[in-house]
Amino acid sequence: MKNVLRIKTVAIVLLTTMLSGCLVGPNYKRPPVDAPVAFRGAEGAAQQASLADLPWWEVFKDDTLKRLIQTALTNNYDLRIAVTRIEQARQIEVQTRAQLYPSVSYNTAVSGGKNEFLGSLSPDGGTTRGAFWAAASAAWELDVWGRIRRQTEAANAQYLSTEQGKRAVMLSLVSEVSQAYFELLGLQLQLEISKETAKSFGDTLTLFTQKLEGGVASKLQTSAAAADQATAAATIPQFELQIALKENQIRVLLGQNPDGIATTAKLLDDIIPPDIPAGLPSALLERRPDILSAEQQIAAANAQIGVAIANYFPQIGLTTFFGQGTAPLSALASGHATTWSAVADLTGPLFRGGALKAQKRQAIAAWEETKLQYQQAAVNAFQDVSNALISRTKYEAIRIDQERAVENYQEALRLALLRYNAGKASYYEVLQEQQLLFPAENALAITETNRRLVIVQLYMALGGGWNLTDPQWLGSQPPTAAPGSKP
């Protein structure tokens, strides 16, 4: 009984010592970032509200696009891979934390032979006998200096970094699907323009052919019109090719085999919100998952400095076992087979040839690297937002001029046809206006596409959906039908 009390007393003292032990190494502190007062390109006074506060289904309101995004968030392989990385990091953190607790194991063995004990050579005068051993053992490293706690801190930061990595994949996936979808609608619009242009040149060719047959036109006119018609017709399969490739891209983002995408919406049907608040640059540090992931890498590297410093100090361990062991087997019931032991050990470095100092310096350099990567990620994020805001403003200005150009070219073509039919203009005027109208309409279609893409880019740059839980990322309503399925 006295021995048991002594063991308990020693255990309590050691436990108290461990719990009150210090954590060597620096505690984590977020590095400073020189955030601008407002984003360059933002209109009006800086405000707290941000486009990123909205869930993605309120930003991208097209029903087909919603179903595509929901399917991608469920089936996309990159996202599923990211989930497995989170599980790996979580289990590594659990393994590291387990070192804080005693490890308990058991061992048992029975043997019989001559000059042996439990399978090992043990001369005993040639006696043939049996042996038995059964014991439970425990080992515990007292984390007096916080080495294990710092390792656990680093593992936990790595786990949180993978969590943010998954959210970065989710945000990127929403953006990629949305961007590909609007690009698809843009290509479909350009295909319609190409078909209308080819038809327009075809009508002109018919007109010139009729004039030629009536003897009031030349072969030069019909040849020029035929060439323009063929040139416009050649763009049709080009856009059909790009549409097919874009559909395949969307399907793969959905985690599906390449196939077509059924769409009913038109690019110009999508209404762009007139006011898009960007929020405060300082808030971006709390919203962008890539920045948050980079910050967790700093925390992990910071904890590793503590691990490197703790390696300078001795490690204190406690091992014990209790069981039965005897030879020969007949002595097992004699009452003298009980065996137990309690050992406290202390091990520490005396000379390592500078290895410990090098490990510490390496940990500090790794921390410095992650700190710079974090600061660079923040600056890149400010650039992403600024680029999107400036692009949005400029695309609006470009669209106004391009719309005016298209309207004027359409009017010029109408007047040229009237003048040609009235014999007041040459065929060249008609072809010239048609040749100018086609690229102007295409340029306007591209600008209309870019105006929508810049909203996608801004939403991603601002860390859109930062306040959503993982289940909420699937959207307010689950998909009711397989997206993109053809009727």
C-alpha positions in Angstrom: 0.0 0.0 0.0 2.9 2.4 0.9 4.4 1.7 -2.5 1.2 2.5 -4.3 0.8 5.8 -2.4 4.4 6.7 -3.3 3.8 6.0 -6.9 0.6 8.2 -6.9 2.4 11.0 -5.2 5.3 10.9 -7.7 2.8 10.9 -10.6 0.9 13.9 -9.2 4.1 15.9 -8.7 5.3 15.1 -12.2 1.9 15.9 -13.7 1.8 19.2 -11.9 5.3 20.0 -13.1 4.3 19.2 -16.7 1.2 21.3 -16.7 3.0 24.2 -15.2 5.9 23.8 -17.6 6.7 26.7 -19.9 6.1 26.7 -23.7 9.5 27.7 -25.1 9.6 29.6 -28.3 7.7 32.6 -29.6 3.9 32.7 -29.4 2.2 33.4 -32.8 1.4 37.0 -33.8 0.0 38.0 -37.1 2.6 39.8 -39.3 1.7 43.4 -40.2 0.4 44.1 -43.7 0.4 47.5 -45.3 -3.2 47.5 -46.4 -4.4 50.5 -48.5 -7.2 52.7 -47.2 -9.4 51.9 -50.2 -9.0 49.7 -53.3 -7.7 51.4 -56.4 -10.5 51.6 -58.9 -13.3 51.6 -56.3 -16.0 54.2 -56.9 -17.3 56.3 -54.0 -16.3 56.3 -50.4 -14.9 53.1 -48.8 -17.6 51.1 -47.0 -17.8 47.9 -45.0 -20.4 46.2 -47.2 -18.9 44.0 -49.9 -20.0 41.8 -52.8 -18.3 39.0 -51.0 -21.0 39.1 -48.2 -23.5 37.7 -50.7 -23.8 33.9 -51.2 -23.0 32.9 -54.7 -26.6 32.0 -55.7 -27.5 35.7 -55.1 -24.7 36.9 -57.3 -25.2 34.4 -60.2 -29.0 34.2 -60.5 -29.2 32.1 -63.7 -31.1 28.9 -62.8 -29.0 26.7 -65.2 -25.8 28.2 -63.8 -27.0 27.5 -60.2 -27.6 23.8 -61.0 -24.2 23.6 -62.7 -22.4 25.1 -59.6 -24.3 22.8 -57.2 -23.3 19.8 -59.2 -19.7 20.9 -59.4 -19.6 21.5 -55.6 -20.8 17.9 -55.1 -18.8 16.0 -57.8 -15.7 18.0 -58.7 -12.6 15.9 -58.3 -10.3 18.7 -57.2 -12.7 19.5 -54.4 -13.0 15.9 -53.4 -9.2 15.6 -53.4 -9.0 18.7 -51.1 -11.4 17.0 -48.7 -9.1 14.0 -48.5 -6.2 16.3 -47.7 -8.2 17.8 -44.8 -8.8 14.4 -43.4 -5.1 13.5 -43.6 -4.1 16.7 -41.9 -6.7 16.2 -39.2 -5.4 12.7 -38.4 -1.8 13.9 -38.3 -2.9 16.5 -35.7 -4.6 13.7 -33.7 -1.4 11.6 -33.9 0.7 14.5 -32.7 -1.6 15.3 -29.9 -1.7 11.7 -28.7 2.0 12.1 -27.6 0.7 14.3 -24.7 -0.9 11.2 -23.1 0.7 8.0 -21.7 1.0 5.1 -24.1 -0.2 1.8 -22.7 0.6 -1.6 -24.1 0.7 -5.2 -23.2 3.0 -8.1 -23.8 2.7 -11.8 -23.1 4.8 -14.9 -24.0 5.0 -18.6 -23.1 8.0 -20.8 -24.0 9.5 -24.2 -23.2 13.1 -25.4 -23.9 16.5 -26.1 -22.6 19.0 -23.3 -21.6 16.6 -20.6 -22.8 14.1 -18.1 -21.4 11.2 -16.9 -23.5 13.0 -17.7 -26.7 16.4 -16.2 -25.8 19.6 -18.0 -24.8 19.8 -18.5 -21.0 22.2 -21.2 -19.8 20.8 -22.9 -16.7 22.8 -26.1 -16.5 20.9 -27.9 -19.2 17.6 -27.9 -17.4 14.5 -28.3 -19.5 11.7 -26.0 -18.3 8.9 -23.7 -19.3 8.6 -19.9 -18.9 5.8 -17.4 -18.8 5.6 -13.6 -19.0 2.6 -11.3 -19.1 2.7 -7.6 -18.3 1.1 -4.3 -19.0 3.4 -1.3 -19.6 3.1 2.4 -19.9 5.4 5.1 -21.1 4.9 8.9 -20.9 7.1 11.8 -21.9 6.5 14.8 -19.7 6.1 17.8 -21.9 7.8 20.2 -19.5 9.2 22.5 -22.2 6.2 22.3 -24.5 7.9 20.4 -27.4 4.9 18.2 -28.0 2.5 21.0 -27.5 4.3 23.1 -30.1 4.3 20.1 -32.5 0.6 19.8 -31.9 0.2 23.5 -32.5 2.0 23.2 -35.8 -0.1 20.2 -36.8 -3.3 22.0 -35.9 -2.3 25.0 -38.0 -1.5 22.7 -41.0 -5.0 21.2 -40.5 -6.6 24.7 -40.5 -4.6 25.6 -43.6 -6.0 22.6 -45.5 -9.5 23.7 -44.4 -8.9 27.1 -45.9 -7.4 25.4 -48.9 -10.7 23.5 -49.4 -12.6 26.7 -49.2 -10.3 28.2 -51.8 -11.0 25.3 -54.1 -14.8 25.8 -53.5 -14.6 29.5 -54.4 -12.3 28.8 -57.3 -14.7 26.1 -58.5 -17.8 28.5 -58.3 -15.8 31.1 -60.3 -14.5 28.7 -62.9 -17.9 27.2 -63.6 -19.5 30.7 -63.8 -16.7 32.0 -66.0 -16.9 29.0 -68.4 -20.7 29.4 -68.5 -20.7 33.1 -69.4 -17.9 32.3 -72.0 -20.2 29.7 -73.4 -23.1 32.1 -73.7 -20.7 34.6 -75.3 -19.6 32.1 -77.9 -23.2 31.3 -78.6 -23.9 35.0 -79.2 -20.9 35.2 -81.5 -22.1 32.2 -83.4 -25.5 33.9 -83.9 -23.7 37.0 -85.2 -21.7 34.8 -87.6 -24.8 33.1 -88.9 -26.6 36.5 -89.3 -23.5 37.9 -91.0 -23.2 35.0 -93.4 -26.9 35.3 -94.2 -26.4 39.1 -94.8 -23.5 38.5 -97.2 -25.6 35.7 -98.8 -28.5 38.2 -99.4 -26.0 40.6 -100.9 -24.6 37.9 -103.1 -28.2 37.1 -104.3 -28.8 40.7 -105.0 -25.6 41.1 -107.0 -26.3 37.9 -108.9 -29.7 39.1 -109.9 -28.2 42.4 -111.1 -25.6 40.4 -113.0 -28.3 38.3 -114.7 -30.1 41.6 -115.5 -27.0 43.0 -117.1 -26.5 45.8 -114.7 -23.7 44.3 -112.6 -20.3 42.7 -113.2 -18.8 39.4 -112.2 -16.4 41.4 -110.0 -19.3 42.3 -107.7 -20.6 38.8 -107.3 -17.1 37.4 -106.8 -16.4 39.9 -104.0 -19.7 39.2 -102.4 -19.2 35.4 -102.6 -15.8 35.8 -101.0 -17.2 37.8 -98.1 -20.0 35.3 -97.7 -17.6 32.4 -97.6 -15.3 34.2 -95.1 -18.2 34.8 -92.7 -19.5 31.2 -93.1 -16.0 29.9 -92.2 -16.3 31.5 -88.8 -19.4 29.4 -88.0 -17.6 26.0 -87.5 -14.8 27.9 -85.7 -17.3 29.1 -83.0 -19.0 25.7 -83.0 -15.6 24.2 -82.2 -15.0 26.6 -79.4 -18.5 26.0 -78.0 -18.0 22.2 -78.0 -14.6 22.6 -76.2 -16.2 25.0 -73.6 -19.0 22.5 -73.0 -16.4 19.7 -72.4 -14.6 22.0 -70.0 -17.8 22.6 -68.0 -18.6 18.9 -67.9 -15.2 18.1 -66.5 -15.6 20.8 -63.8 -18.8 19.0 -62.9 -16.9 15.7 -62.5 -18.7 14.3 -65.5 -17.6 12.9 -68.9 -17.4 15.4 -71.8 -20.8 16.2 -73.4 -23.0 19.1 -74.4 -24.6 21.6 -72.1 -28.2 22.5 -72.6 -28.8 26.3 -72.2 -31.8 28.4 -72.6 -30.5 31.8 -71.4 -29.0 34.4 -73.7 -25.9 36.4 -72.7 -27.7 39.7 -73.0 -30.5 38.5 -70.8 -28.3 38.6 -67.8 -28.6 41.9 -65.9 -25.4 43.3 -64.4 -25.9 45.0 -61.0 -25.1 48.7 -61.3 -23.5 49.0 -57.8 -20.9 46.5 -56.7 -19.3 47.4 -53.3 -15.8 46.1 -52.8 -15.6 46.6 -49.0 -12.5 47.6 -47.0 -9.1 46.3 -48.0 -8.3 45.4 -44.3 -11.3 43.1 -44.3 -9.9 41.2 -47.2 -7.3 39.6 -44.9 -10.2 37.9 -43.0 -12.1 36.8 -46.1 -9.7 35.4 -48.8 -9.2 31.7 -48.1 -5.7 31.7 -49.7 -4.6 34.5 -47.4 -6.1 32.7 -44.4 -4.3 29.5 -45.5 -1.0 31.4 -45.8 -1.5 32.7 -42.3 -1.9 29.3 -40.9 1.3 28.3 -42.6 3.0 31.1 -40.6 1.5 29.8 -37.4 2.8 26.3 -38.1 6.3 27.6 -38.9 6.2 29.7 -35.7 5.4 26.6 -33.6 8.3 24.7 -35.2 10.6 27.3 -33.8 9.4 26.3 -30.4 10.0 22.7 -31.2 13.6 23.5 -32.3 14.2 25.4 -29.1 12.7 22.6 -26.9 15.3 20.2 -28.4 18.0 22.0 -26.4 16.4 20.9 -23.2 16.3 17.4 -21.6 13.4 15.1 -22.2 11.8 13.6 -19.1 10.1 10.2 -19.4 8.3 7.8 -17.1 8.0 4.1 -17.9 6.4 1.4 -15.8 5.1 -2.2 -16.1 3.2 -4.6 -14.0 2.6 -8.3 -14.6 3.6 -11.9 -14.0 6.8 -13.6 -15.0 8.3 -16.9 -14.0 10.4 -19.9 -14.9 9.6 -22.7 -14.5 5.9 -22.6 -15.1 5.2 -24.5 -12.0 6.2 -21.4 -9.9 3.4 -19.3 -11.5 1.0 -20.0 -8.7 3.5 -19.6 -5.9 2.8 -15.9 -5.4 6.3 -14.9 -6.2 5.7 -14.3 -9.9 4.5 -10.7 -9.6 6.8 -8.3 -11.4 6.6 -4.5 -11.6 8.8 -1.5 -12.3 8.7 2.3 -12.3 11.5 4.2 -14.0 12.0 7.9 -14.5 14.6 8.9 -17.1 16.1 12.1 -18.3 17.9 12.4 -21.6 19.4 15.6 -23.1 22.0 16.7 -25.6 25.6 17.5 -24.7 27.3 17.9 -28.0 25.6 17.7 -31.5 28.2 19.5 -33.6 26.0 22.5 -34.1 23.0 20.5 -35.4 20.5 22.0 -32.8 21.5 25.5 -33.6 21.2 24.8 -37.3 17.7 23.3 -36.8 16.7 26.5 -34.9 18.0 28.7 -37.6 16.3 26.6 -40.3 13.0 26.9 -38.4 13.4 30.7 -38.2 14.2 30.9 -41.9 11.1 28.8 -42.7 9.0 31.2 -40.6 10.4 34.2 -42.4 9.6 32.5 -45.8 6.0 31.9 -44.8 5.7 35.4 -43.4 6.8 36.9 -46.8 4.5 34.5 -48.7 1.6 35.7 -46.5 2.4 39.4 -47.2 2.8 38.7 -50.9 -0.5 36.9 -50.9 -2.1 40.0 -49.4 -0.6 42.3 -51.9 -1.6 40.0 -54.8 -5.2 40.0 -53.4 -5.3 43.8 -53.3 -4.1 43.7 -57.0 -6.8 41.2 -58.0 -9.5 43.4 -56.5 -8.1 46.5 -58.1 -7.7 44.9 -61.5 -11.3 43.7 -61.4 -12.7 47.1 -60.3 -10.7 49.0 -63.0 -11.7 46.5 -65.6 -15.3 46.8 -64.7 -15.2 50.6 -65.1 -13.3 50.4 -68.4 -15.5 47.7 -69.9 -18.6 49.9 -69.2 -17.0 52.8 -71.1 -15.9 50.4 -74.0 -19.4 49.0 -74.3 -21.0 52.4 -74.7 -18.7 53.3 -77.6 -19.0 49.9 -79.2 -22.8 50.0 -79.0 -22.7 53.4 -80.8 -20.3 52.0 -83.4 -22.6 49.0 -84.1 -25.7 51.2 -84.4 -24.0 53.5 -86.8 -22.6 50.6 -88.9 -26.1 49.1 -89.1 -27.5 52.4 -90.2 -24.7 52.9 -92.7 -25.4 49.4 -94.2 -29.1 50.2 -94.5 -28.4 53.4 -96.3 -25.8 51.8 -98.5 -28.3 49.2 -99.7 -30.9 51.9 -100.4 -28.4 53.9 -102.3 -27.3 50.8 -104.2 -30.8 49.8 -105.2 -31.5 53.4 -106.3 -28.3 53.4 -108.4 -26.7 56.1 -106.4 -23.9 53.9 -104.8 -21.5 51.2 -105.9 -21.4 47.7 -104.7 -18.2 48.6 -102.8 -20.1 50.8 -100.4 -22.4 47.9 -99.5 -19.6 45.4 -99.0 -17.6 47.9 -97.0 -20.3 48.5 -94.5 -21.0 44.8 -94.1 -17.3 44.1 -93.6 -17.1 46.8 -90.9 -20.3 45.7 -89.1 -19.3 42.1 -88.6 -16.1 42.8 -86.4 -17.9 45.6 -84.6 -20.7 43.2 -83.5 -18.2 40.6 -82.5 -16.2 43.1 -80.5 -19.4 44.2 -78.7 -20.2 40.5 -77.9 -16.8 40.0 -76.4 -17.1 43.1 -74.3 -20.5 42.0 -73.1 -18.9 38.7 -72.1 -16.1 40.4 -70.3 -18.5 42.6 -68.4 -20.0 39.5 -66.8 -16.7 37.8 -66.3 -15.3 40.7 -64.4 -18.1 40.3 -61.8 -17.0 36.6 -61.4 -13.4 37.7 -61.0 -14.3 40.4 -58.5 -16.4 38.0 -56.4 -13.5 35.5 -56.3 -10.9 38.3 -55.6 -13.0 39.5 -52.6 -13.2 36.1 -51.1 -16.9 35.7 -51.9 -19.0 33.5 -49.6 -16.5 33.9 -46.8 -19.4 33.8 -44.2 -21.0 30.6 -45.5 -20.7 27.3 -43.8 -19.6 24.3 -45.8 -23.1 22.9 -46.1 -24.4 26.4 -47.2 -21.9 26.4 -50.1 -24.3 23.9 -51.8 -26.8 26.7 -52.2 -30.2 27.5 -50.9 -31.9 24.8 -52.9 -30.5 21.4 -54.0 -30.5 20.7 -57.8 -33.8 19.1 -59.0 -32.5 17.8 -62.2 -29.2 16.7 -63.7 -27.6 20.0 -64.9 -26.9 20.3 -68.6 -29.0 17.2 -69.4 -30.5 17.5 -72.9 -34.2 17.1 -73.3 
